Amino acid sequence: MHLPLFIILYLMFLVKSSITSDSVAELVDEIIVVDTGSADRTVEIVSGYTQKVYSYLWEDDFSAARNYSFSKASMDYCMWMDADDILEETERDKFLQLKQSLPSDTDMVMMKYNTAFDEAGKPSFSYYRERWIRNSAGYKWIGAVHEVIPPTGRILYADIAVSHRKMGAGDPDRNLRIYRKLIEAGTTLEPRQQYYYGRELYYHEQYEEAVSVLEGFLLLTEGWVENKIEACSICADCYRHLGQEQTALTTLLRSMSYDLPRAELCCEIGKYFLEHGNYPVAIYWYEAALNAPENDRAGGFVLPDCHDYVPLLQLCVCYDKLGDRHKAKEYNERAGVCKPYSEAYLYNKRYFNS
């Protein structure tokens, strides 16, 4: 089967368009580029890959721009990529294999999105995103910021990752500015957007307002479970910054009212007890993180290190504090198996050897 697939490169301002295009140009049947206001050589560069280059007047609405780009499609499936997204060499064979074998009744393909990396280039933050979408009027992007096509229909999860190799800081205030503009215009944010608005406030260190927005989100009956769990984590950190540590702990524990404990939350609870000198309880939570089930398809953000490297390293610290040097060294070695290049692991190794 030859799957007709096009790729939409969604470009904005000073983009690194040739890097993104190079990574997929030979894998797709059609390339569509939407330029939302570049001031460099973007259009000139991408014209070497496709003649389907369109200008779109940016209006502070990511969904509107994405829906415009999809409207230019002529193939059966759409794949979107941003200007700093690339398909690594290791992923291209898997990409082609899926393209040739995708069941014809598939509506959406979810792929991992790696957005942060450790010192060795290993993904340290990832989550699944809708990456291939059937070219159908039934699928529309929603949300002015952190836009999404809600997963529906026949969904396939693929062991393929797109990497977001961000080049440049961009505009750190853009998302918050868009949310403020929507609110000033009288727009009521739907639950998912309310969650992301709270996150933006948190990133801007506006902790009291972030707590107010996120606590309001947590009280809603609507909203994705994963967003609720992550909102607890963000709220807890806000409370820590506000000097309300007991409330921070209570909020972390509250996350478990939504679903089974996440490794990320277990590590945060363990950190609380470690910092307060309660090492046996910290050990309990770090062990819980090691044993927490991995479910990266639930839709939440995943910190892979919280399932092994982080709790192992922190268990090393806990046992060292309790005077059990042998067990502490054992956990450090296990952490080293995960990341033999880690500065923390190597520091501890020198510490134990001396």
N, C-alpha and C positions, 0 to 999 in steps of 0.2 A: 504494500500500500504506500502510495506517495501522498503524504498529508500536505495539502495546500496551507501554508503557514506564512503569515507575514509578521513583521516586527515593527512596532511603533517606537521610535526613539523620541522621547519627550524631552526636548531641550529648552533650557531656560538660561538666558544671560551668558556669562562666559563659561562655555562648556568645553569638555574634552571629548568632542564628538567622534573623532577618528578612532580613539581607543575602544569605545563601545561598539562602533560599527565594525571594526576589524574583528572583534571577538565573535560576531555572529553572521557576518555578511555572506559567507558561503553555506550557511546552514538553513537559510530561510528563502522563501520564494518571492517575497515582496518586502521592501523597506519603505516605511512612511515616516517622515520627519516633520515634527511640528515645532516651530521656533516661536517662542513666546516673548521675544524681545532681546535677542543677543546683540551685543555691540562689538563683537570681534569678527573673526572669519568663519563663523559657524556655517552659514549658508553655503559659502564657497567650498568648505571642506566636505560637508555632507552631500553636496551635489555630485561629488565623485563616486558616491555609492548609489544614489537614486535620483530620479527626476521628480519624485513625489515629495517635494519639500513645500510645506505650507506655513504661512505666517498666521499667528493667532494673537489677537489683542488680549494681553493678560488682564484679567479682571478679578484677581484675588479669589479664584475658585478653581482648585485643582481638578475637581470632578468635571466641570464644564470643559476644561481644556482636554482632558482624557476622552470624554465623550465625543468631542469634536474630532479628535484624532482617529477614534474608532469608526467614525462615520465615513472616513475616506477609504476604508478597507474593502478589498474585493475577494479575499481568500476565505477559506472555511473557518480558520482559527486565527485569533489575534494573540500576539505575545508583546507585552510592553516592557520597555527598559528605560531607565532614566539615564541622564548624561554620564553619570559616574558609575554605572553598572557595567559589569563585564561577565562574560562566561569564560571561566578559566579553561585552560587547555585540557585539564583532567576531566572536565565535564562534557566536552564536545562529542565524544563517541557515544556517551549515554544519551545525549540530546538527539543525535541522529537515529539511534536505535529506537527511541521512543517515537520519533517522528514517523518511522516506517512501520511501527507495530501498534500504534494507538488504536484501541477499539473505536469503531465508528460512532458508537452511541455516547462517547465521552463528551460531557459538556464543559468541564473545567479541569485543568491540571494544576495541582498545587505543587510548588517547588520551594525549597528552602531559600531563604534570603539571609545571607551572611553580611552583617553590617558592622561588626567590630572584630578585631583580630589581636592575638597576643604577640609577644616579641618574636615568635617564630613564624608568624603568619597564620597560625591555626585559629579557626573561628572561635570567638569567645562570646558572641551574642548572635542569635539567629532565631528565625521564626518562619513558619510557612506562609506564603502569599499565593493568591490566585495569579498564575503567571500565563497560562494559555487559557483563553476563553473562546468558546464557540461564538462565531460572528453572527449574533442574533439580536434582534431588537429587544428581546426580553432581558438582556444584560445591560445594566447601566451603572456607571460609577455614581456614588453618592458621597457627600461630605465635602465641604469647601476645603478642609484640611484633613490630612490623614485619610484620604479618599479610599473607598473600598467597593468591590462588587461582592455583596453578601453571597457566600458559597451556597449554591442550590443546584439541583439536577444531579446528574451522574458525575461524581467527583473522583478523580484519580490522584493519588499521592505519588510523586516521582522522586527517586533518589538522585535528584539533580539540584545543584545549587547555583544561584546567581550571586555574585559578590558585589557589594557596594563599596568601591574603593574611592572614598570621598577625597576630592582634591580641592583644597581651599575651604575656608570656614563658611562661605556663603553669608546669608543674612540671618543671624541668630534670633532676631526679633520678628521675623516675617510671620511665623505661625501665630504668635500671640497677638500681633497687630491685626491679623485677619479675624481672629476670634473676637477681639475688642470691637472691631468694626461691625461684625454681625450682631453682637449684643446691643450696641448703640443703635442699630437699625431696628431693634425690636424683635430680632430672631430668637426663638426659643431653641436652645441646643438640644438635639435628641441625645439619648443616654450615652451612646458611644462618643459623640463629639464633646459631651460634658466631661467624660473621663479624660479625653485628650486635652481639653482646655485646662483641667486641673493639673495635668502633667506639665503643660507649658508654664503655668504659674510656678510650679515647683522648680523647674529648670531655671527660672528667673529669680529664684530665692524669695518669692513672695509667699512665704510659708503659711501665714494665717489665711490668706485668701484661697490658697491651694487646698487647705484643709476644709474650708467652708464648702468649696465646690465639690471636692471628692466625697466628703461625708454626705452631701446631698445626693450624689450619685449612688452611694452605697445604700441609701434608704429607698431607692427606687426598686420596684418589683421587676422592671425591665432592665436590660443590659446583659452583656455576655459574661459568663462566669469567670473567664480568664481575666477580663477587665476588672471585675470586682476583686479578685485575688490580688492583682497587681496594684489596684487602688489602695488596698490595705497596706501594702509594702511602702508605697509612696507616702501615704498619710503617716505611717509610723516614723519615717525619716523626717517628715515635717515636724512632728511632735518632738523628736529628738533635738532638732534645731531650736525649737521653742522652749527647751528645757523641761519638757513633760515626759520624762523617760518611762514612768510607769504606764502612762497612757499609750506610749509607743509600743510597749510590750503587749498590752491588752489588744491593740489594733492588729499586731502581727498574729496573735492567737485567734483573733476574729476571722482571719482568712480561712480557717479550717471549717467554718460554718458553711462554706460554699462547696467544698470538695475535699478530697484527700490531701494531706500535707504535700506541698510542693518542695522540692529540694532547695530551691532558692529561699523560700521562707524559713525552712528549717535552719539554714545557714545563718540567716539574720537573727533568729531567736537564739541560736547557739552563740553568736557574737555578743548578744546582749548579756548573757550569763557569763561568758568569758571575761568581758570587760568589767563585770561586777564581782569577779573573783569566785564565782560559784562554778568551779570546774567540773564537778560530777554532773551537774545538770547540763552544762555546756556540752559535755561528752555525749549525753543522751541525745541531744538535738543534732549534733554532728553525725552520730551514728544513724539517726533517722534520715538525715540527708543522703547518706550512702545507700540506704535501703529504699529510698523513695522511688516509686515506679517512674520510668521515663515515658512521657506521653507528649512528644513534640508535635503531635497532630491535633492537640486540643485547641489550638489557636492562640496560645499565649506566647510571650517572649521567653526564650530558653537561654539560660546561662549554663552551658555544658559542664563547666568547671565545678559547678555546685553539686554535681553528682559524684565527683571523685576527688579531683585535685584540691579544691578549697577545704572540704571537710577533713581530708587526710592531713593536710598541712596544719589545720587548726587543732586536730586531735593530737598531733605532735606537740603543739604548744601546751595544750591542757595537761597531758601526761608529764611533760617536763616540769610544769608548775607544781604537780602533785609529787614530784620527786621520783617518778618511774622512768628513769633515763632509758632503760632498755626498750620499753614500749614506745616511748617518744621517738626513738631512733627508728624503730620498725615502721611507724606511720610516716616518718619523713621519707624513708626509702620507697614506700608505696606511692607517695606523692611524686617522687622522682621518676618512677616508672611512667607516670602520666606526662610529666614535663621535665625531662632530664636537663633542659636548658634553663630552667627557672632559677632566677637569682635567689629567691627565698629558699628553695630546696638546697642550692649549693652553699648558701650561707649557713643553713642549719647543719649541713654535712661537715663543714669546716668546724663548726661549734662542737659537734659531737666528737670529732676526731681529735680536738684539742683538749 
